[in-house]
Amino acid sequence: MSSSELDLDRLSDSERTALEMYMAVTSQEPAEAIPLLRRSEWNVQIAISKFFDGEGPDPLVEARSAMDQPPPPQQNRRTQNLMTDDFTEHLSQIARVTDPAPRIGTQSADQPTYRPPLIIALLFMPFNLVYRLLCSSFRLFGRLFPFLPRLFNRTANPALQGARQNTTGRRPLGPKDTAARFIREFEEEYESHPIPFLENGYNMALEKAHRDLKFLFVVLLSPEHDDTSSWVRDTLLAPEVVEFINDPRNNLLVWGGNVRDSEAYQVANSLRVTKFPFAAVVVHTPNVSSTAMSVVGRIAGVNSPAEVVTKLRAAVTSNQEPLERIRSSRAEQQASRSLREEQDSAYERSLAIDRERARQRREAEAERQREEEAAAGRQAAEERRRRDLAQWKLWRAQSLRAEPGPDVQDAVRVSVRLPSGERIMRKFAPDTAMEELYATVECWEALQDADAPATKEPEGFVHQYTFQLVSPMPRVVYSLDDGGSIREKIGRGGNLLVEPIDDDEDNASEV
């Protein structure tokens, strides 16, 4: 049995929990992790700090020595137990050690650059040269004494800090164009690279990371720094770093900037960068607020690829759980929203079908009512026509001329055969019009009724004959439209037939 197995068997539950948390963050073996945790008295935060930053003076020993001294009477410090048995409590403590990632004010892409008139530029050229010499001198002193820029950043007026942004000689561009220029320069210097930099401004990158619940990996480079090129080639573009960045399970977005540009310089000031090259991990921290973006990891100076991957993994691992909860909540909300939309869509479709059916029923009912009204109108018109026709027959029968007596020698004798087979035998005066013969045939039934009451012609009724008189041999049609008297058309006598007039034949003849 190995010593590591003996040590694991002797650990208490709290020590096992601390060891599991430490190994999850650092990926270190138990044989190396247990001694470091023992030196840190099983405090995971102190052990992680020693692992990443190196072991310096023991903070516990310094704390004990400070506790042996009498505390200042004017200070009321709040003590906190460094040991805890709850894994989630450790995570919450680590999450609280974050810095806010504020948004910055950027220049609009279409903002014009002010250029003074030529005369004023010539007048102030000596002052401009002196100012550039002073700035170059301060930059040289800043390289020789690194603490001077930090001191200047803390004490200088923000307006003066912003004025430094335009002394680099680079043309100020909008956020999107600045990001495109950084990517182009990065590709030109380091050729092809597999890092997917976001081609938009820093604020837009923050918004995208907050909206998509992803980690934003901010890379700030200073071309004036001697280690920038080697750090990019050996560390940032190392296969293990690139693989970790491009792994979709890590949910990393990458934004880069050159501090010679205005936007990247403001980002560096906002993140309080004191050493280049610099990288930071920014993520949404829901335990702070619903819109907070915080810096949960910093990588300053030259680091090996393994250290960069370890720090990135630590930042991602320690902040993955809150994001997963939000993702699950959003997924549930989206599922509920989709379910409601599907239900609403199904209800709208059912409602549309019901409306269409109701419309069809209304149209069918309206069509039926129109047909019934039209049929009732036709029936009423037909009944009225029949009444008017019967009244007209009575009236016309009373107005017919009487049959001439035997003393009339040139009377015309006409025999008319009805469709029923009955024959009408009657004499007419020679000058009697053909309409009189048609009226006699039409009103023959009324003429047979001797007791028919007297009546008058119906108002608004236009009588039309629905038959024509025809001579069979040879066939001759005696039409009313031809006019004339009976003697002129028939002669001294004749046998005629009554033929009903078909509407189709009338229509064909009219055409």
VEXKOLVEX-818697 format. One record per residue (C-alpha): residue in three letters; x, y, z. Coordinates in steps of 0.5 Angstrom, whole numbers, padded with zeros to 4 digits, always signed. Example, Ala and Ser with C-alpha at 12.3 -4.5 7.8 and 13.67 -1.06 7.14 Angstrom:
! residues 2
Ala+0025-0009+0016Ser+0027-0002+0014
This chain:
! residues 511
Met+0000+0000+0000Ser+0003+0007-0002Ser+0004+0013+0002Ser-0001+0017-0001Glu-0007+0011+0000Leu-0005+0011+0007Asp-0005+0019+0007Leu-0012+0019+0004Asp-0015+0014+0009Arg-0013+0018+0015Leu-0016+0024+0012Ser-0022+0027+0015Asp-0029+0028+0011Ser-0027+0036+0011Glu-0020+0035+0009Arg-0023+0030+0004Thr-0027+0035+0001Ala-0022+0041+0001Leu-0017+0036-0003Glu-0022+0034-0008Met-0024+0042-0009Tyr-0016+0043-0009Met-0015+0038-0014Ala-0021+0040-0019Val-0018+0047-0019Thr-0011+0045-0020Ser-0011+0038-0023Gln-0005+0036-0018Glu-0004+0029-0016Pro-0006+0027-0008Ala+0002+0026-0007Glu+0003+0033-0008Ala-0003+0036-0006Ile-0003+0034+0001Pro+0003+0037+0003Leu+0001+0043+0001Leu-0006+0043+0004Arg-0002+0041+0010Arg+0002+0047+0010Ser-0004+0051+0009Glu-0007+0048+0015Trp-0012+0045+0010Asn-0015+0052+0007Val-0016+0051+0000Gln-0016+0059-0002Ile-0009+0059+0001Ala-0007+0053-0002Ile-0009+0055-0009Ser-0006+0062-0008Lys+0001+0058-0007Phe+0000+0054-0013Phe-0001+0059-0018Asp+0003+0065-0015Gly+0009+0061-0011Glu+0010+0060-0004Gly+0012+0066+0000Pro+0012+0068+0007Asp+0006+0063+0010Pro+0000+0068+0011Leu-0002+0064+0017Val+0004+0065+0021Glu+0004+0072+0019Ala-0004+0072+0021Arg-0002+0069+0028Ser+0004+0074+0029Ala-0001+0080+0028Met-0006+0077+0033Asp-0001+0076+0038Gln+0000+0084+0038Pro-0005+0088+0041Pro-0010+0091+0036Pro-0010+0098+0034Pro-0016+0101+0039Gln-0019+0105+0033Gln-0020+0100+0028Asn-0026+0095+0029Arg-0023+0089+0024Arg-0028+0083+0022Thr-0025+0076+0023Gln-0027+0070+0019Asn-0026+0063+0020Leu-0021+0061+0014Met-0024+0053+0015Thr-0030+0051+0012Asp-0033+0044+0011Asp-0038+0046+0005Phe-0036+0046-0002Thr-0041+0051-0004Glu-0039+0056+0001His-0032+0056-0002Leu-0034+0057-0009Ser-0038+0063-0006Gln-0032+0066-0003Ile-0028+0065-0009Ala-0034+0068-0013Arg-0034+0074-0009Val-0027+0076-0010Thr-0028+0079-0017Asp-0027+0086-0020Pro-0033+0089-0024Ala-0031+0089-0031Pro-0034+0096-0033Arg-0036+0099-0040Ile-0032+0104-0043Gly-0034+0110-0047Thr-0031+0109-0054Gln-0031+0114-0060Ser-0036+0113-0066Ala-0034+0110-0072Asp-0037+0116-0076Gln-0034+0122-0071Pro-0030+0127-0075Thr-0022+0128-0073Tyr-0021+0135-0072Arg-0015+0138-0076Pro-0013+0145-0074Pro-0012+0150-0080Leu-0005+0150-0083Ile-0003+0157-0080Ile-0005+0155-0073Ala-0001+0149-0074Leu+0005+0152-0076Leu+0004+0157-0070Phe+0004+0151-0065Met+0009+0147-0069Pro+0015+0149-0064Phe+0010+0147-0058Asn+0008+0141-0061Leu+0015+0138-0062Val+0017+0140-0055Tyr+0011+0136-0052Arg+0013+0130-0056Leu+0020+0130-0053Leu+0017+0131-0046Cys+0012+0125-0048Ser+0018+0121-0050Ser+0022+0123-0044Phe+0017+0120-0040Arg+0016+0114-0044Leu+0023+0113-0043Phe+0023+0114-0035Gly+0017+0109-0035Arg+0021+0104-0038Leu+0026+0105-0033Phe+0022+0106-0027Pro+0016+0102-0028Phe+0012+0104-0022Leu+0012+0111-0025Pro+0006+0110-0030Arg+0002+0106-0024Leu+0003+0112-0020Phe+0001+0117-0026Asn-0005+0113-0027Arg-0007+0114-0020Thr-0006+0121-0019Ala-0007+0124-0026Asn-0013+0127-0028Pro-0018+0123-0032Ala-0018+0128-0038Leu-0010+0128-0038Gln-0010+0120-0038Gly-0015+0121-0044Ala-0010+0126-0048Arg-0005+0120-0048Gln-0009+0116-0052Asn-0008+0121-0058Thr+0000+0121-0058Thr+0001+0114-0061Gly+0000+0117-0068Arg-0005+0112-0070Arg-0011+0114-0073Pro-0017+0113-0068Leu-0022+0109-0071Gly-0029+0106-0069Pro-0029+0100-0064Lys-0031+0095-0070Asp-0026+0098-0075Thr-0021+0098-0069Ala-0022+0091-0068Ala-0021+0089-0075Arg-0015+0093-0075Phe-0012+0089-0069Ile-0014+0082-0072Arg-0011+0084-0079Glu-0004+0087-0076Phe-0004+0080-0071Glu-0005+0076-0077Glu+0001+0080-0081Glu+0006+0079-0075Tyr+0004+0072-0073Glu+0001+0069-0080Ser-0005+0064-0079His-0007+0063-0072Pro-0013+0059-0070Ile-0016+0064-0065Pro-0022+0067-0066Phe-0022+0074-0064Leu-0029+0078-0064Glu-0029+0083-0070Asn-0033+0088-0065Gly-0032+0093-0060Tyr-0030+0091-0053Asn-0037+0094-0050Met-0041+0089-0056Ala-0036+0083-0053Leu-0039+0084-0046Glu-0046+0084-0049Lys-0045+0078-0053Ala-0042+0074-0047His-0047+0077-0042Arg-0053+0075-0047Asp-0050+0068-0049Leu-0047+0066-0042Lys-0040+0065-0044Phe-0033+0067-0042Leu-0030+0073-0045Phe-0022+0072-0045Val-0019+0079-0046Val-0012+0080-0049Leu-0009+0086-0048Leu-0002+0087-0052Ser+0003+0092-0052Pro+0008+0093-0058Glu+0013+0097-0054His+0014+0091-0049Asp+0020+0086-0050Asp+0016+0080-0048Thr+0010+0081-0053Ser+0012+0077-0059Ser+0015+0071-0055Trp+0009+0071-0051Val+0004+0071-0056Arg+0008+0066-0060Asp+0010+0061-0055Thr+0004+0062-0050Leu-0002+0065-0053Leu-0001+0061-0059Ala+0001+0054-0056Pro-0003+0048-0058Glu-0006+0047-0051Val-0008+0054-0050Val-0011+0054-0057Glu-0014+0048-0056Phe-0017+0050-0049Ile-0020+0056-0052Asn-0023+0053-0058Asp-0026+0048-0054Pro-0034+0049-0055Arg-0035+0046-0048Asn-0031+0052-0044Asn-0035+0057-0048Leu-0030+0062-0049Leu-0030+0068-0053Val-0024+0072-0055Trp-0023+0079-0055Gly-0016+0083-0057Gly-0013+0090-0057Asn-0007+0094-0058Val-0006+0099-0052Arg-0004+0104-0057Asp-0011+0104-0059Ser-0016+0108-0055Glu-0021+0103-0054Ala-0016+0098-0051Tyr-0012+0103-0047Gln-0019+0105-0044Val-0020+0098-0042Ala-0013+0097-0039Asn-0014+0103-0035Ser-0021+0100-0033Leu-0018+0093-0031Arg-0012+0097-0027Val-0007+0093-0032Thr+0000+0094-0029Lys+0004+0089-0033Phe+0004+0087-0040Pro+0002+0082-0044Phe-0004+0082-0040Ala-0010+0077-0041Ala-0017+0077-0036Val-0023+0073-0036Val-0029+0076-0035Val-0036+0073-0034His-0043+0075-0032Thr-0044+0074-0024Pro-0051+0073-0022Asn-0049+0073-0015Val-0047+0080-0016Ser-0053+0083-0020Ser-0057+0081-0026Thr-0053+0085-0031Ala-0046+0085-0027Met-0040+0083-0031Ser-0034+0081-0027Val-0026+0080-0028Val-0026+0072-0025Gly-0019+0071-0027Arg-0012+0075-0029Ile-0006+0073-0033Ala-0001+0078-0032Gly+0006+0078-0035Val+0010+0072-0038Asn+0007+0065-0036Ser+0008+0058-0039Pro+0002+0055-0043Ala+0001+0050-0037Glu+0000+0056-0033Val-0005+0060-0037Val-0009+0053-0038Thr-0009+0052-0031Lys-0011+0059-0029Leu-0017+0059-0035Arg-0019+0052-0033Ala-0020+0055-0025Ala-0023+0061-0028Val-0028+0057-0032Thr-0029+0051-0027Ser-0031+0056-0021Asn-0036+0060-0025Gln-0039+0055-0029Glu-0044+0053-0024Pro-0048+0059-0024Leu-0048+0060-0031Glu-0051+0053-0032Arg-0056+0055-0027Ile-0058+0061-0031Arg-0058+0057-0038Ser-0062+0051-0035Ser-0067+0057-0033Arg-0067+0060-0040Ala-0068+0053-0043Glu-0074+0052-0038Gln-0077+0059-0040Gln-0076+0058-0047Ala-0079+0051-0047Ser-0085+0054-0043Arg-0085+0060-0048Ser-0085+0055-0054Leu-0090+0051-0051Arg-0095+0057-0050Glu-0093+0059-0057Glu-0095+0052-0060Gln-0102+0053-0056Asp-0103+0059-0058Ser-0102+0057-0065Ala-0106+0051-0064Tyr-0112+0055-0061Glu-0111+0061-0067Arg-0111+0055-0072Ser-0118+0052-0069Leu-0121+0059-0068Ala-0119+0060-0075Ile-0122+0054-0077Asp-0129+0055-0073Arg-0129+0062-0076Glu-0129+0059-0083Arg-0134+0054-0082Ala-0138+0059-0079Arg-0137+0064-0085Gln-0139+0058-0089Arg-0145+0057-0085Arg-0147+0064-0086Glu-0146+0064-0093Ala-0150+0058-0094Glu-0156+0060-0090Ala-0156+0067-0094Glu-0156+0063-0100Arg-0161+0059-0098Gln-0165+0065-0096Arg-0164+0068-0102Glu-0166+0062-0106Glu-0172+0062-0102Glu-0174+0069-0103Ala-0173+0068-0110Ala-0177+0062-0111Ala-0183+0066-0107Gly-0182+0072-0111Arg-0182+0068-0117Gln-0188+0064-0115Ala-0192+0070-0113Ala-0190+0073-0120Glu-0193+0067-0123Glu-0199+0067-0119Arg-0200+0074-0120Arg-0199+0073-0128Arg-0204+0068-0127Arg-0209+0072-0124Asp-0208+0078-0129Leu-0208+0073-0135Ala-0215+0070-0132Gln-0218+0077-0131Trp-0215+0079-0138Lys-0219+0073-0141Leu-0225+0075-0138Trp-0224+0082-0140Arg-0222+0081-0147Ala-0228+0076-0148Gln-0233+0081-0147Ser-0230+0086-0152Leu-0230+0081-0158Arg-0234+0082-0164Ala-0240+0078-0164Glu-0240+0072-0169Pro-0243+0075-0176Gly-0250+0072-0178Pro-0253+0068-0184Asp-0254+0075-0188Val-0247+0076-0188Gln-0245+0073-0195Asp-0237+0074-0195Ala-0236+0072-0188Val-0230+0067-0186Arg-0231+0061-0183Val-0225+0058-0179Ser-0224+0052-0176Val-0218+0052-0170Arg-0216+0045-0167Leu-0213+0046-0160Pro-0207+0042-0157Ser-0213+0038-0153Gly-0216+0036-0159Glu-0222+0040-0159Arg-0224+0044-0165Ile-0226+0051-0165Met-0231+0053-0171Arg-0233+0060-0172Lys-0235+0065-0177Phe-0231+0072-0177Ala-0233+0078-0181Pro-0228+0079-0187Asp-0225+0086-0184Thr-0223+0082-0177Ala-0216+0083-0175Met-0212+0077-0174Glu-0211+0079-0167Glu-0219+0078-0166Leu-0218+0071-0168Tyr-0212+0070-0163Ala-0216+0073-0158Thr-0222+0068-0159Val-0217+0062-0159Glu-0214+0065-0152Cys-0221+0067-0149Trp-0225+0060-0151Glu-0226+0058-0144Ala-0228+0064-0142Leu-0233+0065-0148Gln-0236+0058-0146Asp-0238+0061-0139Ala-0244+0065-0140Asp-0245+0067-0133Ala-0238+0070-0132Pro-0238+0077-0129Ala-0236+0083-0132Thr-0229+0086-0131Lys-0224+0091-0133Glu-0217+0090-0136Pro-0212+0089-0131Glu-0207+0095-0129Gly-0200+0094-0131Phe-0201+0087-0135Val-0198+0086-0142His-0201+0080-0145Gln-0197+0076-0150Tyr-0199+0070-0154Thr-0196+0064-0152Phe-0198+0060-0159Gln-0198+0061-0166Leu-0204+0059-0171Val-0201+0055-0177Ser-0204+0052-0183Pro-0202+0045-0184Met-0202+0044-0192Pro-0198+0047-0194Arg-0195+0050-0188Val-0196+0057-0187Val-0195+0061-0180Tyr-0200+0066-0179Ser-0196+0071-0175Leu-0199+0077-0171Asp-0193+0081-0173Asp-0195+0081-0180Gly-0202+0084-0179Gly-0207+0084-0184Ser-0215+0082-0184Ile-0217+0075-0183Arg-0220+0075-0191Glu-0213+0077-0193Lys-0209+0072-0189Ile-0214+0066-0189Gly-0218+0067-0195Arg-0226+0065-0195Gly-0224+0059-0190Gly-0219+0055-0187Asn-0217+0050-0182Leu-0211+0052-0177Leu-0207+0049-0172Val-0205+0052-0165Glu-0198+0051-0164Pro-0195+0053-0157Ile-0189+0057-0158Asp-0182+0055-0155Asp-0178+0060-0151Asp-0172+0056-0154Glu-0174+0057-0161Asp-0176+0064-0160Asn-0169+0066-0157Ala-0166+0062-0163Ser-0170+0066-0168Glu-0168+0073-0164Val-0161+0071-0165
